[in-house]
Amino acid sequence: MSKLYITNAAALSPLGGSLNEIWRQILQGTVAYGHARLPGRRDFFVAETVPGSGSDIVAYASLFKEAIRRLVEQLEIEAPVDAIFFASAVGNLAEVENDIYADRPVSLEQLDFSSMETVFAETAAYGAGTKFVCVPTGCCAGLQAIGLAKTTMPRLGLKRALIMSLDFGLTPLALEAFNKINATRTYDSAMSGSPSRPFCHDRDGFLFADGGGAILVTTEEPTPSVPHIAGYGCVSSAYHMTDIATDGSSIRQSIERAIWDADITGAALDHVNLHASGTQQNDQAEYQALVDVIGPNLPPITAFKGNHGHALGGANMIEIALAWKMMTTGLLPPTAESLPVDAYEAVPPREQAVSAPMASLLKTASGFSGIHAAMIMENGNV
């Protein structure tokens, strides 16, 4: 079965402008959140990579393309890659909205997520023979881009690739839309602590955020050994446009497929990094899926949206980059500060970072329309 070896990783989020900066904050349990105010005194909880930008669509419009360039720079690529797999849930939405509000015409190219190839073409990652693949499949897009790369790269003889997922979706349209369907936490100026509360009894919607990440992968095992992607599974259940079946059956199926692809068992998992959006439905469904696959005694769990919110498709690659950090450092971060994490006895909080070498790790993601994806990452150094 094919493997993708991760030689470098990058990220930017409300916790910092680089993976190392974010990782330092994660190890301290830091949380990041604020609020955006739209015309009509409409307030929303947000977690912004650039503080204050969510209240100003003019300033916000350019951040998406700027972030693509910054993530590529962080990877320190010395030669063009064979392929770029680019994933996003809302794409260039901010630029499009800004043009509409300014009464400027919007082109079909602006509405095409794959037009971001022109931005990559200006970076060190892109060469004359680089293939560009766009994966616009919502909050599972990053994991699905990895699954696509894992499947296609060996078949096409591609050796090196950049995989990125990124979203800057804190726009008036998106903020109002997620609020309308009760997906996000309602703004309350009196709330103490982070509004992002995965695996807490009082969770009540996700904290809308922006950001993303990228990994540099190769199909050839490098020396010394590095963490690699060993398994992938995906299910499109078509259960509902926005709801999730809380029995976790579809999530369980995606996990089982990833485990099968990696040729391991659930008992072999040392760690699980969950989608954990902080909605009642999602967290219950993921918990049930884990119990069904692994049993009641679960391995340690991380849920990084508790630290810096949910960046839609961009959250996938931020969390994969942080998973890569956990494997390469052998450290298990604490729970985000001030979160009780009291919904399930099998998922307890941690007060500080601890040493935890990991040989195998499960990463999950879920998206609208019933899409669920799972990935197994392994570490040959443990």
C-alpha positions as CSV (number, residue, x, y, z in Angstrom):
1,M,0.0,0.0,0.0
2,S,1.3,3.5,-0.9
3,K,2.7,5.9,1.7
4,L,3.4,9.6,1.7
5,Y,6.4,10.8,3.7
6,I,6.1,14.2,5.2
7,T,9.4,16.1,4.9
8,N,8.1,19.5,6.1
9,A,5.0,21.2,7.3
10,A,3.7,24.7,7.6
11,A,0.7,26.5,9.2
12,L,-0.8,29.8,10.1
13,S,-3.7,30.4,12.4
14,P,-5.1,32.8,15.0
15,L,-2.3,31.5,17.3
16,G,0.5,32.5,15.1
17,G,2.0,33.1,11.6
18,S,4.1,30.0,11.5
19,L,3.9,26.4,12.6
20,N,6.6,26.8,15.2
21,E,4.8,29.8,16.7
22,I,1.5,28.0,16.8
23,W,3.1,24.9,18.3
24,R,4.6,27.0,21.2
25,Q,1.2,28.4,21.9
26,I,-0.5,24.9,21.8
27,L,2.1,23.6,24.3
28,Q,1.0,26.3,26.7
29,G,-2.7,25.7,26.2
30,T,-3.3,29.1,24.7
31,V,-6.6,30.0,23.2
32,A,-7.4,32.7,20.6
33,Y,-10.7,34.4,20.0
34,G,-12.4,37.7,19.6
35,H,-15.4,39.2,17.8
36,A,-16.2,40.8,14.5
37,R,-18.8,43.5,14.2
38,L,-20.8,43.9,10.9
39,P,-23.0,46.8,9.9
40,G,-26.1,47.0,11.9
41,R,-24.2,46.2,15.1
42,R,-24.2,42.5,14.3
43,D,-21.6,40.9,16.5
44,F,-20.0,37.4,16.0
45,F,-17.4,35.4,17.8
46,V,-14.4,34.8,15.5
47,A,-10.8,33.7,15.7
48,E,-8.7,35.8,13.3
49,T,-5.2,35.2,11.9
50,V,-5.0,39.0,11.4
51,P,-6.8,40.5,14.5
52,G,-9.6,42.9,13.6
53,S,-9.7,42.0,9.9
54,G,-13.1,40.1,10.1
55,S,-14.8,43.5,10.7
56,D,-13.4,45.0,7.5
57,I,-14.1,43.1,4.2
58,V,-11.8,45.6,2.3
59,A,-8.8,44.6,4.4
60,Y,-9.8,41.0,4.6
61,A,-10.2,40.5,0.8
62,S,-6.5,40.1,0.0
63,L,-5.6,37.8,2.9
64,F,-6.4,34.5,1.2
65,K,-3.8,34.9,-1.6
66,E,-1.3,36.3,0.8
67,A,-1.6,33.3,3.0
68,I,-0.9,30.9,0.0
69,R,2.4,32.7,-0.6
70,R,3.3,32.6,3.1
71,L,2.7,28.9,3.5
72,V,4.8,28.1,0.5
73,E,7.6,30.2,1.8
74,Q,7.5,28.4,5.2
75,L,8.1,25.1,3.5
76,E,11.5,26.3,2.2
77,I,11.1,24.5,-1.2
78,E,14.3,24.3,-3.1
79,A,12.9,22.9,-6.4
80,P,9.5,22.8,-8.0
81,V,7.3,19.9,-7.0
82,D,5.6,17.4,-9.3
83,A,2.1,18.3,-8.1
84,I,0.2,20.7,-6.0
85,F,-3.0,19.5,-4.3
86,F,-4.9,22.6,-3.1
87,A,-8.0,22.3,-0.9
88,S,-10.5,24.9,0.2
89,A,-14.1,25.1,1.5
90,V,-15.0,28.7,0.4
91,G,-12.0,29.6,-1.8
92,N,-11.7,33.3,-2.8
93,L,-15.0,34.2,-1.2
94,A,-13.8,37.4,0.5
95,E,-12.4,39.0,-2.7
96,V,-15.7,38.1,-4.5
97,E,-17.8,39.6,-1.7
98,N,-15.7,42.7,-1.5
99,D,-16.2,43.3,-5.3
100,I,-19.9,42.8,-5.0
101,Y,-20.3,45.3,-2.1
102,A,-18.1,47.8,-4.1
103,D,-20.4,47.3,-7.1
104,R,-17.6,45.9,-9.2
105,P,-18.2,43.1,-11.7
106,V,-17.3,39.5,-10.7
107,S,-15.7,37.2,-13.2
108,L,-16.2,33.5,-13.6
109,E,-12.5,33.0,-12.9
110,Q,-12.9,34.6,-9.5
111,L,-15.6,32.0,-8.7
112,D,-13.3,29.1,-9.8
113,F,-11.2,27.8,-6.9
114,S,-8.7,26.3,-9.4
115,S,-7.8,29.8,-10.5
116,M,-5.5,29.9,-7.5
117,E,-3.0,28.1,-9.7
118,T,-1.9,31.5,-10.9
119,V,-0.9,32.4,-7.3
120,F,1.1,29.2,-6.9
121,A,2.8,29.8,-10.3
122,E,4.5,32.8,-8.7
123,T,6.1,30.7,-6.0
124,A,9.1,28.3,-5.8
125,A,6.8,25.3,-5.6
126,Y,5.7,25.7,-9.2
127,G,7.5,24.7,-12.3
128,A,6.8,24.0,-16.0
129,G,5.8,20.4,-15.3
130,T,3.9,20.9,-12.1
131,K,0.4,19.5,-12.1
132,F,-2.3,21.4,-10.2
133,V,-5.3,19.7,-8.6
134,C,-8.1,21.6,-6.7
135,V,-10.2,19.9,-4.1
136,P,-13.2,22.2,-3.2
137,T,-15.0,19.8,-0.9
138,G,-15.7,21.7,2.3
139,C,-14.5,21.0,5.8
140,C,-13.0,17.6,4.7
141,A,-11.1,19.1,1.8
142,G,-7.6,18.9,3.3
143,L,-7.9,15.2,4.2
144,Q,-9.5,14.5,0.9
145,A,-6.6,16.2,-0.9
146,I,-4.2,13.9,1.0
147,G,-6.2,10.9,0.1
148,L,-6.2,11.9,-3.6
149,A,-2.5,12.5,-3.5
150,K,-1.9,9.1,-1.8
151,T,-3.8,7.3,-4.5
152,T,-2.7,9.1,-7.6
153,M,0.9,10.0,-7.0
154,P,2.3,6.4,-7.3
155,R,0.1,5.7,-10.3
156,L,1.2,8.8,-12.2
157,G,4.9,8.5,-11.2
158,L,4.8,11.7,-9.2
159,K,7.5,11.8,-6.5
160,R,7.1,15.2,-4.7
161,A,4.0,17.2,-3.9
162,L,2.8,20.1,-1.9
163,I,-0.6,19.6,-0.2
164,M,-2.4,22.7,1.2
165,S,-5.8,23.5,2.6
166,L,-6.7,27.0,3.4
167,D,-9.7,29.1,4.2
168,F,-10.3,32.8,5.0
169,G,-14.0,32.7,5.2
170,L,-14.8,35.4,7.9
171,T,-17.0,37.4,5.5
172,P,-20.5,38.9,6.1
173,L,-22.2,36.3,4.0
174,A,-20.5,33.3,5.7
175,L,-20.8,34.7,9.3
176,E,-24.6,35.3,8.8
177,A,-25.1,32.0,7.0
178,F,-23.5,29.8,9.7
179,N,-25.3,31.8,12.4
180,K,-28.6,31.2,10.5
181,I,-28.3,27.5,10.7
182,N,-27.1,27.5,14.3
183,A,-23.7,26.0,13.5
184,T,-21.6,28.7,15.2
185,R,-21.6,29.8,18.9
186,T,-23.9,32.8,19.3
187,Y,-22.1,36.0,20.4
188,D,-22.4,36.8,24.1
189,S,-20.3,39.6,25.5
190,A,-20.7,38.2,29.1
191,M,-19.2,34.8,28.2
192,S,-16.0,34.0,30.1
193,G,-13.5,31.6,28.5
194,S,-13.3,30.5,24.9
195,P,-16.5,30.0,23.0
196,S,-14.9,27.0,21.3
197,R,-15.6,24.1,23.7
198,P,-15.1,20.7,22.1
199,F,-16.0,17.7,24.3
200,C,-17.5,20.0,27.0
201,H,-21.0,19.5,28.3
202,D,-21.8,23.2,27.5
203,R,-20.6,23.1,23.9
204,D,-23.0,25.0,21.6
205,G,-21.5,25.6,18.1
206,F,-18.1,26.1,16.6
207,L,-15.9,29.2,16.8
208,F,-15.5,30.5,13.2
209,A,-11.9,31.0,12.4
210,D,-9.5,31.4,9.4
211,G,-6.1,30.0,8.5
212,G,-4.6,26.9,6.9
213,G,-1.6,24.7,6.5
214,A,0.6,22.8,4.1
215,I,2.8,19.7,4.0
216,L,5.6,18.7,1.6
217,V,5.4,15.0,0.8
218,T,7.4,12.4,-1.2
219,T,6.6,8.9,-2.2
220,E,10.2,7.9,-1.6
221,E,11.2,7.1,2.0
222,P,13.9,9.6,3.1
223,T,16.8,9.0,5.5
224,P,16.5,9.6,8.4
225,S,12.9,8.4,8.7
226,V,10.1,10.9,9.0
227,P,6.3,10.5,9.8
228,H,4.3,9.2,6.9
229,I,0.7,8.9,5.9
230,A,-0.1,5.2,5.8
231,G,-3.9,5.0,5.6
232,Y,-6.9,7.0,4.3
233,G,-10.6,6.4,4.3
234,C,-13.6,8.5,3.2
235,V,-17.4,8.1,3.3
236,S,-20.0,10.3,1.7
237,S,-23.2,9.3,3.6
238,A,-25.6,12.0,2.1
239,Y,-27.3,11.9,5.5
240,H,-28.1,15.6,5.6
241,M,-26.8,18.9,4.2
242,T,-25.7,20.1,7.6
243,D,-26.6,17.5,10.3
244,I,-24.6,14.5,11.4
245,A,-26.0,11.2,12.6
246,T,-25.0,11.0,16.2
247,D,-24.6,7.2,16.1
248,G,-21.3,8.0,14.4
249,S,-21.8,5.2,11.8
250,S,-20.5,7.1,8.9
251,I,-17.5,8.4,10.8
252,R,-16.8,4.9,12.0
253,Q,-16.8,3.6,8.4
254,S,-14.3,6.3,7.4
255,I,-12.0,5.3,10.3
256,E,-12.3,1.6,9.5
257,R,-11.3,2.2,5.9
258,A,-8.3,4.2,6.9
259,I,-7.2,1.5,9.4
260,W,-7.7,-1.2,6.7
261,D,-5.6,0.9,4.3
262,A,-2.8,1.2,6.8
263,D,-3.0,-2.5,7.6
264,I,-3.3,-2.0,11.4
265,T,-6.0,-2.4,14.1
266,G,-7.8,0.1,16.2
267,A,-5.9,-1.2,19.2
268,A,-2.6,-0.1,17.6
269,L,-3.5,3.6,17.7
270,D,-1.4,5.7,20.2
271,H,-3.3,8.9,19.6
272,V,-6.4,10.5,18.0
273,N,-6.7,14.0,16.7
274,L,-10.4,14.7,16.2
275,H,-12.3,17.1,14.0
276,A,-14.1,18.1,17.3
277,S,-15.9,21.2,16.0
278,G,-17.6,21.8,19.4
279,T,-21.2,21.2,18.2
280,Q,-23.4,18.8,20.1
281,Q,-23.9,16.5,17.1
282,N,-20.3,16.3,15.9
283,D,-18.6,15.5,19.2
284,Q,-21.2,12.9,20.1
285,A,-20.9,11.2,16.7
286,E,-17.0,11.2,16.8
287,Y,-17.0,9.8,20.4
288,Q,-19.4,7.0,19.5
289,A,-17.4,6.2,16.4
290,L,-14.2,5.9,18.4
291,V,-15.8,3.6,21.0
292,D,-17.2,1.4,18.3
293,V,-13.8,1.0,16.6
294,I,-11.4,1.1,19.5
295,G,-13.5,0.2,22.6
296,P,-14.3,2.1,25.8
297,N,-10.6,2.6,26.7
298,L,-9.6,5.4,24.3
299,P,-6.0,6.6,23.6
300,P,-5.2,10.2,24.4
301,I,-7.1,12.7,22.3
302,T,-6.4,16.2,21.0
303,A,-9.0,18.7,19.7
304,F,-7.1,21.8,18.5
305,K,-10.3,23.8,17.6
306,G,-10.5,24.4,21.3
307,N,-7.4,26.5,21.0
308,H,-8.1,28.6,17.8
309,G,-11.5,27.7,16.4
310,H,-12.6,26.1,13.1
311,A,-11.0,27.3,9.9
312,L,-13.3,25.2,7.7
313,G,-11.2,23.2,5.2
314,G,-8.1,25.0,6.4
315,A,-8.5,23.4,9.8
316,N,-7.6,20.0,8.4
317,M,-4.0,20.9,7.4
318,I,-3.4,23.1,10.5
319,E,-4.2,20.0,12.6
320,I,-2.2,17.6,10.4
321,A,0.8,20.0,10.7
322,L,0.3,19.9,14.5
323,A,0.0,16.1,14.4
324,W,3.3,16.0,12.5
325,K,4.8,18.2,15.3
326,M,3.5,15.8,18.0
327,M,5.1,12.9,16.2
328,T,8.5,14.6,15.6
329,T,8.8,16.0,19.1
330,G,7.1,13.1,21.1
331,L,5.1,15.7,23.0
332,L,1.3,15.5,23.8
333,P,-0.1,19.1,24.4
334,P,-2.4,20.1,27.2
335,T,-6.1,20.8,26.8
336,A,-6.9,24.4,25.8
337,E,-6.9,26.5,28.9
338,S,-10.1,27.0,30.8
339,L,-11.9,24.1,29.0
340,P,-13.4,21.6,31.4
341,V,-13.6,18.8,28.8
342,D,-16.2,17.0,30.8
343,A,-18.6,15.5,28.3
344,Y,-17.2,11.9,28.4
345,E,-15.2,10.1,31.1
346,A,-13.0,8.5,28.4
347,V,-11.9,11.9,27.1
348,P,-10.3,13.7,30.1
349,P,-8.5,17.0,30.1
350,R,-4.8,17.4,30.5
351,E,-3.2,20.3,32.5
352,Q,0.2,20.2,30.9
353,A,2.2,18.8,28.0
354,V,3.6,15.3,28.6
355,S,6.1,13.1,26.8
356,A,4.2,10.7,24.6
357,P,6.1,8.9,21.7
358,M,3.5,8.0,19.0
359,A,3.9,5.2,16.5
360,S,0.5,5.6,15.0
361,L,-2.1,8.4,15.0
362,L,-5.6,8.8,13.7
363,K,-6.9,12.1,12.3
364,T,-10.6,12.7,11.4
365,A,-12.6,15.3,9.6
366,S,-16.2,15.9,8.8
367,G,-18.0,18.2,6.4
368,F,-21.4,19.3,5.2
369,S,-23.5,16.9,3.1
370,G,-22.3,13.9,5.1
371,I,-18.7,13.7,4.0
372,H,-16.4,12.1,6.6
373,A,-12.6,11.4,6.2
374,A,-10.0,9.7,8.3
375,M,-6.2,9.4,8.0
376,I,-3.6,7.2,9.7
377,M,-0.1,8.8,10.3
378,E,2.8,6.5,11.4
379,N,6.2,7.2,12.8
380,G,9.0,4.8,12.0
381,N,11.2,6.3,14.7
382,V,9.1,4.9,17.6
